Amino acid sequence: MSDAGADAARPAQSATRAGFAVLGVAIRREPWIFALSTLGSVLFGALTVADAWVLGWSTDHVVLPAFRDGEIDARLLWAVLALFVGVAILRAVGIVARRLGAGIMQYRMQARYRRDVTRRYLALPMQWHQRHPTGQLLSNANADVEAAWGPIAPLPMAVGTVAMMVIAVIQMVLADAVLAAVGLLVFPAVIVTNIVYQNKSQAWATRAQELRAEVSEIAHESFDGAMVVKTLGREQEETDRFARKARELREANIRVGRIRAAFDPILAALPNLGVLLVLAVGVHRVGTGATAPGDVVTIAYLLTIVSFPIRSIGWLLGEFPRSVVGYRRVDAVLRSTGEMEFGDAVAPDSGSGGARLEVDGLDFAYPGAAPVLRDLSFVVEPGRTVALVGATASGKSTLTTLLTRLVDPDDGAVRVDGVDVRDLAHGALADVVAIVPQTPFLFDDTVRGNVTLGAEVTDDVVWEALRVAQADGFVAALPDGLDTRLGERGASLSGGQRQRLSLARALVRRPRLLILDDATSAVDPEVEARILAGLRSGDAAGDPTLVVVAYRKATIGLADEVLHLRDGRIADRGTHRDLLDTSPEYARLVNAYEEVPQ
């Protein structure tokens, strides 16, 4: 496993330093909550040490005198009880403050970074999203964010228990320096064991976090392509692909578990060995009168609790590998560049008529690929219909993404009513332009919810948009009409019905420039003709300017002008009838779609 081997080569110290750097980000973001949880943890640690003092004091002043005199002073008994109860209450307050503060801090950081990642996704252009799998993006916003701030939960405890360890060691030395030195002999062994444990577990813990994201990516891709997988009979291959990656994740987690299972008993046993050593030496010192029994009990008890801070620091360090990987993946998203810049212009309000579209010298190429559009220029006057016709890869769909500013051109400009779309304020273009893609997307929502997408639109307007899109008939026949839920991606509808609902979604916003990217390909020609006639009627549609990517002669023939694209340039332009007569290449192209092999 080459990736795991590469991770194994990384020194543990680098992950530790990086992990503390990640925690530093959280502390700077939430200093007051961190201070509250740390104070609670310090209070808990101090009161835990105080328990040892109470236990030692009780041994010397209550327990031993009771054995010696055969009776217990009631006042001392009540004093001991009050001490134990008081310490327990204050310790409980410290626990509540520590856990509450750590929880609030952790969940705030997770929520903050989920919002930051989501905002970044919205700001980044489509080209960036096309280079990153959806499963990876979901993992960045969920699993990676959770992993990044996982160490926050044990952080206050680790800080507080360090304070507890310092207080405990001081009290041990004050009680009996010799016994303290004997007990603290186990510290080097515990520290070395922790370091070895971290060195062996970090590489596999890091690999496990990376594999979680890879498993998520494969699962999302398989679910998203369920139709392809099933229709081509690739279920077993996809299952095997997922299983291989899942087995890698399982093996990485098992490795981590085995390492922890091997070291946990050692880390638990070492302090107990120290306690036995203290008791052995303490019995001898009590016998010689060098120390009091209460001091031996105090030091033995303190030694049992001193091991806990070291273990808690180990828990914190154990979270670092996953945290560092998660944070780096999230930070890579937040540092991504290429976001679109917007101006402050507002699209001119020319009433309810169509918008004037001007395409001026467009050049565009996808990263690392040959140019798709080359010096493309044309003008569409308000209310006119233009059909874009061309062979596959001629640049038609790419042009629609530029017209809607899903991407920006390398050179040239797109202007709507004389305003460069790059100068418009954020959201202003969506008030003027709408696109209906060839492959519609419907949400697992009602018909009304899919058409309005939360816009404040009356049902009368919705029904009018459905009528123009020739969707009112089948929607009325649905069990609950506009309130019928469509299922994920509109699975309960046919392809043509989904396309018509997608068209109604665009029409309900009354765009002044409507772009149809082969948006009626699944609709029969008769229905398509009625849709285009409805768009030209000026009722619900408002007589928008239409740019139509078309293949059918019936659709092309309804356009006022046809632009024949070839290799990203306009090869011919004119009416459909004129181009059939003057352009043999155009005639062969459009006739090819109508020919039926004999």
Protein Blocks (a to p, Z undefined) as FASTA:
>chain_A
ZZlmmmmmpcfklmmmmmmmmmmmmmmmmmmlmmmmmmmmmmmmmmmmmmmmmmmmmmmm
mmmmmmmnopacfklmmmmmmmmmmmmmmmmmmmmmmmmmmmmmmmmmmmmmmmmmmmmm
mmpcfklmmmpcfklmmmmmmmmmmmmmmmmmmmmmmmmmmmmmmmmmmmmmmmommlmm
mmmmmmmmmmmmmmmmmmmmmmmmmmmmmmmmmmmmmmmmmmmmmmmmmmnopmmmmmmm
mmmmmmmmmmmmmmmmmmmmmmmmmmmmmmmmmmmmmmmmmmmmmmnopacfklmmmmmm
mmmmmmmmmmmmmmmmmmmmmmmmmmmmmmmmmmpghiacddfbdcddebjbdcddddeh
iacddehiacfbgciacdddehiacdddddehilpmmmmmmmnomaccfbdcddeehiaf
klpcehklmmmpccddfbdcdddddfklmmnnopacdfklmmmmmmmnopmmmmmmpmnl
mmlcebjhhlmbcfklmmmmmmmmmmmnopabdcdehklmmpcfklmmmmmmmmmnopmn
oopadddddfbfklmmmpmbdcddeehiafbgcdfklmmmmmmklmmmmmmmmpccZZ
